[in-house]
């Protein structure tokens, strides 16, 4: 099984988590929502699989390119 690192496409604050560790996600399904410039930006699963680790928490700051989750396909 391959592990894929999911990265933030924009700097922001983690507004909410849409998937928990251990959850199965479909390709394109939101894993978490970032707030940036008063907009909600979904961070989506790049492939179908299981979320093996969330590297962020609600209200945590992330920079563009930061790894926010790991999905095992």
C-alpha positions in Angstrom: 0.0 0.0 0.0 1.2 3.5 -0.8 1.2 6.4 1.6 0.4 9.8 0.1 1.1 13.0 1.9 -1.7 15.6 1.6 -0.4 19.2 1.6 -2.1 22.6 2.1 -2.5 24.5 -1.2 -2.7 27.8 0.7 -1.6 29.3 4.1 -4.4 29.5 6.6 -6.0 28.2 9.9 -7.6 24.8 10.3 -11.3 25.6 10.6 -12.6 22.0 11.0 -11.6 18.4 10.4 -13.9 16.6 8.0 -12.3 13.1 8.4 -10.8 11.5 11.5 -7.7 9.3 11.6 -8.7 5.8 10.5 -11.6 7.1 8.3 -11.9 5.9 4.7 -12.1 8.7 2.2 -12.9 8.8 -1.5 -10.8 10.7 -4.0 -11.8 14.4 -3.9 -13.5 14.1 -0.5 -12.6 16.9 1.9 -10.3 15.9 4.7 -10.3 19.3 6.4 -11.3 22.9 5.8 -8.8 25.8 6.0 -9.8 29.4 6.5 -7.8 31.9 4.5 -8.7 35.5 3.9 -12.2 34.8 5.3 -12.8 32.0 2.7 -13.2 28.3 3.4 -10.8 26.2 1.4 -11.3 22.4 1.4 -8.2 20.2 1.4 -9.3 17.1 -0.5 -8.0 13.5 -0.6 -5.8 13.0 -3.7 -6.8 9.4 -3.8 -9.2 6.9 -2.2 -7.9 5.3 1.0 -7.7 5.5 4.7 -6.5 8.5 6.7 -3.6 7.2 8.7 -2.5 10.5 10.3 -3.7 14.0 10.7 -0.7 16.3 11.1 -2.8 19.3 12.2 -5.5 20.3 14.8 -8.4 22.7 14.7 -7.2 26.3 15.1 -3.7 25.4 14.0 -1.9 27.5 11.5 -0.5 26.0 8.3 1.7 27.3 5.5 1.4 26.6 1.9 2.9 23.2 1.2 2.7 21.9 4.8 1.8 18.3 5.1 -1.6 18.2 6.8 -2.5 14.5 6.5 -1.3 11.1 5.3 -3.6 8.8 3.3 -2.8 5.2 2.6 -4.2 4.0 -0.7 
